[in-house]
């Protein structure tokens, strides 16, 4: 029995699908891996899907390539800028082409770690103390949070540009490196507890995954290159506490206007209290990515996961509530 038979997939329900992948962000390579994994899954389900890479059809040609006369909906698997920040969502809104995942506002806020933290603080949700660094004059204010600090670009994913600072000199160096990737840089109080991620699928929070690495933090190498990173699912928390954290992550996801599917990352502080880190509105979908891992733990295989994400494009409007 094929996957399409197992799920009783009706290709006419979804029509012609544009799978938007690649792009020009710093996460292009990961987006291509995710995109090709999703493409293969949708093709196994017997769906009519065509990959579209904005990097290969830049400018107005991209609009022409996504002409609603050619497609009925879009599956967006662009990571990073241009894909998770509301840009492609705005373009698709203008074209009148339904798409997967969060709308323009939820994508824009979710991509912005600084504004996400402002929203959470305003909503009374826990996040580590932080400071915005516009330039060298802000370094002293950031240092007042106390060392060590985590320094990160506000608009990058995959841990790009992140660094630990143990003193003023390292803070200045970390800010300088991060500012080469993003004009907006934040410093936040270092969190020493366990790190977890919560995948969101529709209104469902999937099982938590605990991330463990011998490196100083879960950086790009730990995510994509190191063999020493381990992922615990089940995460090892008592059931009631895991459910509490899942509710927190759903609330954090909704509060920034995100919808459809995504992921929320958080860590525990030295007292064991959860602190929200960031929202990912289009997380990785490779065979080693965290959302497929959590879905599998919930009994959802990769093809079914892709189909459920695709179904988020069937709502009446992809705009935020």
C-alpha positions as CSV (number, residue, x, y, z in Angstrom):
1,X,0.0,0.0,0.0
2,X,1.4,3.4,-0.9
3,X,1.3,6.4,1.4
4,X,-1.3,8.1,-0.8
5,X,-3.5,5.0,-0.4
6,X,-2.9,4.9,3.4
7,X,-4.0,8.5,3.8
8,X,-6.7,8.4,1.1
9,X,-5.2,11.5,-0.5
10,X,-7.3,13.2,-3.1
11,X,-4.9,15.2,-5.4
12,X,-7.8,17.4,-6.6
13,X,-8.2,18.7,-3.1
14,X,-4.9,20.4,-3.3
15,X,-4.6,21.2,-7.0
16,X,-1.3,22.5,-8.4
17,X,1.2,23.2,-5.7
18,X,4.2,25.6,-5.9
19,X,6.9,24.4,-3.5
20,X,8.9,27.6,-2.7
21,X,12.4,26.6,-1.5
22,X,16.0,27.9,-1.6
23,X,16.0,31.6,-1.7
24,X,18.9,33.9,-1.0
25,X,19.2,34.0,2.8
26,X,22.1,32.7,4.8
27,X,20.0,29.5,5.4
28,X,19.6,28.7,1.7
29,X,21.5,25.4,1.9
30,X,19.2,24.1,4.7
31,X,16.1,25.3,2.8
32,X,17.1,23.4,-0.2
33,X,17.5,20.2,1.9
34,X,14.2,20.8,3.5
35,X,12.5,21.6,0.2
36,X,13.8,18.5,-1.5
37,X,12.6,16.3,1.4
38,X,9.2,17.8,1.2
39,X,9.1,17.6,-2.6
40,X,9.8,13.9,-2.5
41,X,7.2,13.3,0.2
42,X,4.5,15.2,-1.7
43,X,5.3,13.4,-4.9
44,X,5.1,10.0,-3.1
45,X,1.6,11.1,-2.1
46,X,0.7,11.6,-5.8
47,X,0.3,15.4,-5.6
48,X,1.0,17.8,-8.4
49,X,4.0,19.8,-7.0
50,X,6.5,22.1,-8.8
51,X,9.6,23.5,-7.0
52,X,10.1,27.3,-7.4
53,X,13.4,28.8,-6.2
54,X,13.2,32.7,-5.9
55,X,17.0,32.8,-6.3
56,X,16.6,31.4,-9.8
57,X,13.7,33.6,-10.8
58,X,14.5,36.9,-9.0
59,X,12.4,40.1,-9.0
60,X,9.3,40.3,-11.1
61,X,10.1,36.9,-12.7
62,X,9.3,35.3,-9.3
63,X,5.8,36.8,-9.4
64,X,5.3,35.4,-12.9
65,X,6.6,32.0,-11.8
66,X,4.0,32.0,-9.0
67,X,1.1,33.1,-11.3
68,X,-2.2,31.9,-9.8
69,X,-3.1,30.8,-13.3
70,X,-0.3,28.1,-12.9
71,X,-0.8,27.2,-9.2
72,X,-3.6,26.8,-6.7
73,X,-1.5,27.1,-3.5
74,X,2.0,27.4,-2.2
75,X,4.0,25.3,0.2
76,X,6.6,27.7,1.7
77,X,9.8,26.1,2.9
78,X,12.1,29.1,2.7
79,X,14.2,29.5,5.8
80,X,15.5,32.9,7.0
81,X,15.1,36.3,5.5
82,X,12.8,36.6,2.5
83,X,10.9,33.4,3.7
84,X,10.2,33.6,7.4
85,X,10.0,37.4,7.7
86,X,6.7,38.0,5.9
87,X,8.2,39.0,2.5
88,X,7.1,36.0,0.5
89,X,3.9,35.9,2.5
90,X,3.1,39.4,1.5
91,X,3.9,38.6,-2.2
92,X,1.6,35.6,-2.1
93,X,-1.1,37.7,-0.4
94,X,-0.8,40.2,-3.3
95,X,-1.1,37.4,-5.8
96,X,-4.1,35.9,-4.1
97,X,-2.3,32.5,-3.8
98,X,-3.0,30.5,-0.6
99,X,0.1,29.4,1.3
100,X,1.2,27.3,4.3
101,X,2.1,28.5,7.7
102,X,2.0,31.9,9.3
103,X,0.7,35.1,7.7
104,X,2.6,38.3,7.1
105,X,2.5,39.7,10.7
106,X,3.1,36.4,12.5
107,X,6.1,35.7,10.2
108,X,7.6,39.2,10.6
109,X,7.3,39.2,14.4
110,X,8.4,35.6,14.7
111,X,11.5,36.2,12.7
112,X,12.5,39.2,14.9
113,X,13.9,37.9,18.2
114,X,13.8,41.3,19.7
115,X,10.2,42.1,19.0
116,X,9.2,38.6,19.9
117,X,10.7,39.2,23.3
118,X,8.9,42.5,23.6
119,X,5.6,40.8,22.9
120,X,6.2,38.1,25.4
121,X,7.3,40.5,28.1
122,X,4.1,42.6,27.4
123,X,2.0,39.4,27.6
124,X,3.6,38.4,30.9
125,X,5.4,35.4,29.4
126,X,8.9,34.4,30.7
127,X,11.9,35.3,28.6
128,X,15.5,36.0,29.7
129,X,16.5,39.6,30.4
130,X,17.9,41.3,27.3
131,X,19.3,44.5,25.9
132,X,19.3,45.9,22.4
133,X,22.7,46.8,21.0
134,X,22.6,49.4,18.2
135,X,26.3,50.4,18.5
136,X,29.3,50.6,20.8
137,X,27.5,53.0,23.1
138,X,25.0,50.3,24.0
139,X,27.7,47.8,25.1
140,X,27.9,49.1,28.7
141,X,24.1,48.8,29.0
142,X,24.2,45.2,27.8
143,X,27.1,44.4,30.2
144,X,25.0,45.7,33.1
145,X,22.9,42.5,32.6
146,X,25.8,40.6,34.0
147,X,28.2,38.1,32.4
148,X,28.1,35.6,30.8
149,X,25.8,36.9,28.0
150,X,24.5,35.4,24.8
151,X,24.8,37.7,21.8
152,X,22.8,37.1,18.7
153,X,21.5,38.8,15.5
154,X,17.8,39.5,15.8
155,X,16.9,38.3,12.3
156,X,19.0,35.2,11.7
157,X,18.2,31.5,12.3
158,X,20.2,28.3,12.6
159,X,22.2,30.0,15.4
160,X,24.1,32.0,12.8
161,X,26.2,34.8,14.4
162,X,25.5,33.7,18.0
163,X,28.3,33.8,20.5
164,X,28.9,33.6,24.3
165,X,30.5,36.7,25.9
166,X,32.2,36.2,29.3
167,X,33.5,39.8,29.6
168,X,33.5,43.3,28.1
169,X,36.1,42.5,25.4
170,X,34.2,39.3,24.3
171,X,31.0,41.3,24.3
172,X,32.4,43.9,21.9
173,X,33.9,41.2,19.7
174,X,30.6,39.2,19.6
175,X,28.6,42.3,18.8
176,X,30.9,43.2,16.0
177,X,30.6,39.8,14.5
178,X,26.8,39.6,14.8
179,X,26.4,43.1,13.4
180,X,28.0,42.0,10.2
181,X,24.9,39.8,9.7
182,X,22.3,42.1,11.1
183,X,21.9,45.7,12.1
184,X,19.8,44.6,15.1
185,X,21.7,42.7,17.7
186,X,20.5,41.6,21.2
187,X,22.3,40.4,24.3
188,X,20.5,38.3,26.8
189,X,21.3,36.9,30.2
190,X,23.0,33.5,29.9
191,X,20.8,30.5,30.6
192,X,22.5,27.6,32.2
193,X,19.7,25.0,32.3
194,X,18.4,22.4,29.9
195,X,17.3,23.4,26.4
196,X,14.0,22.2,24.9
197,X,12.1,22.7,21.7
198,X,8.3,22.4,21.1
199,X,7.0,21.7,17.6
200,X,3.5,23.2,16.8
201,X,1.2,21.6,14.3
202,X,-2.1,23.4,14.0
203,X,-3.5,23.6,17.5
204,X,-1.4,20.8,18.7
205,X,1.9,21.0,20.7
206,X,3.9,17.9,19.8
207,X,6.2,16.1,22.3
208,X,9.0,18.1,23.6
209,X,12.6,17.4,22.6
210,X,15.5,18.0,24.9
211,X,18.7,19.2,23.1
212,X,22.0,18.2,24.6
213,X,25.5,19.2,23.3
214,X,28.9,19.2,24.9
215,X,29.6,22.5,23.2
216,X,29.0,25.7,25.1
217,X,25.6,26.1,23.4
218,X,23.5,24.7,20.6
219,X,25.3,26.5,17.8
220,X,25.4,25.9,14.0
221,X,27.9,23.1,14.3
222,X,25.9,21.4,17.0
223,X,22.8,21.6,14.9
224,X,24.2,20.5,11.5
225,X,27.7,19.1,11.8
226,X,28.6,17.6,15.2
227,X,28.0,13.9,15.9
228,X,28.0,14.7,19.7
229,X,24.6,16.4,19.7
230,X,21.8,14.2,21.2
231,X,18.1,14.6,21.1
232,X,15.9,13.2,23.8
233,X,12.3,12.5,22.9
234,X,10.6,11.6,25.3
235,X,12.3,14.5,26.9
236,X,12.5,13.0,30.4
237,X,10.2,15.6,32.1
238,X,7.3,14.5,34.3
239,X,4.1,14.4,32.2
240,X,2.4,17.2,34.0
241,X,5.4,19.5,33.6
242,X,5.8,18.7,30.0
243,X,2.2,19.5,29.4
244,X,2.7,22.8,31.2
245,X,5.6,23.7,29.0
246,X,3.6,22.7,25.9
247,X,0.9,25.1,26.9
248,X,3.4,27.9,27.4
249,X,4.9,27.3,23.9
250,X,1.4,27.3,22.3
251,X,0.7,30.6,24.1
252,X,4.1,32.0,23.0
253,X,3.4,30.9,19.4
254,X,0.0,32.5,19.2
255,X,1.0,35.7,21.0
256,X,3.4,36.7,18.2
257,X,0.6,36.0,15.6
258,X,2.1,32.8,14.3
259,X,-0.2,30.1,13.0
260,X,-0.3,26.8,11.1
261,X,2.9,25.2,12.1
262,X,6.3,26.0,13.6
263,X,8.5,25.6,16.6
264,X,9.2,27.3,19.9
265,X,12.5,27.1,21.7
266,X,13.1,27.6,25.4
267,X,15.6,27.0,28.1
268,X,15.5,26.7,31.9
269,X,17.4,29.1,34.0
270,X,19.6,28.3,37.0
271,X,16.4,28.1,39.2
272,X,14.7,25.7,36.7
273,X,12.2,28.3,35.4
274,X,11.5,28.2,31.7
275,X,12.6,31.2,29.5
276,X,11.4,31.6,26.0
277,X,14.1,32.0,23.3
278,X,12.5,32.3,19.9
279,X,9.8,31.2,17.4
280,X,10.6,29.5,14.1
281,X,7.7,29.9,11.7
282,X,9.3,27.7,9.0
283,X,11.6,25.3,10.8
284,X,13.8,22.7,9.1
285,X,12.2,19.7,7.4
286,X,15.2,17.5,6.7
287,X,15.4,13.9,7.8
288,X,17.4,15.1,10.9
289,X,15.2,18.1,11.7
290,X,13.4,18.6,15.0
291,X,9.8,19.0,13.8
292,X,9.8,15.6,11.9
293,X,11.4,14.1,15.0
294,X,8.7,15.3,17.3
295,X,6.0,14.4,14.8
296,X,7.3,10.8,14.6
297,X,7.1,10.6,18.4
298,X,3.5,11.6,18.1
299,X,2.9,8.8,15.6
300,X,2.9,11.2,12.5
301,X,5.3,10.0,9.7
302,X,7.0,12.5,7.4
303,X,4.5,12.2,4.6
304,X,1.6,12.7,6.9
305,X,3.4,15.7,8.5
306,X,3.9,17.3,5.1
307,X,0.3,16.8,4.2
308,X,-0.9,18.3,7.4
309,X,1.3,21.4,6.8
310,X,0.0,21.6,3.3
311,X,-3.5,21.6,4.7
312,X,-2.8,24.9,6.5
313,X,-3.0,26.5,3.1
314,X,-6.7,25.4,2.8
315,X,-7.9,27.9,5.3
316,X,-10.0,30.8,3.9
317,X,-7.1,33.2,4.3
318,X,-3.5,32.9,5.2
319,X,-3.6,36.3,6.8
320,X,-3.1,36.6,10.6
321,X,-6.2,36.6,12.8
